[in-house]
Amino acid sequence: MLDSLQVVAEPRRRAILRLVWGRELAASDIAAHFDVSFPAVSQHLGVLRDAGFVSVRREGRTRLYKADR
């Protein structure tokens, strides 16, 4: 289990948090901002979700992420 500092120490996770800070975005929209695979971004989203930094809700087959302030 990562502590909060380890979670936000990763630059891509900080960038994801900036993207979803004031709005809700689909995982695919978040992934489009990065030069890594969708599964890699999905893994970062999972870490952020497990640590309580983002919330997720499902809308059909889409998962929407937003910073959980």
Secondary structure, DSSP 8 states (H G I E B T S, - for coil): ---HHHHHHSHHHHHHHHHTSSS-EEHHHHHTTSSS-HHHHHHHHHHHHHTTSEEEEEETTEEEEEE--
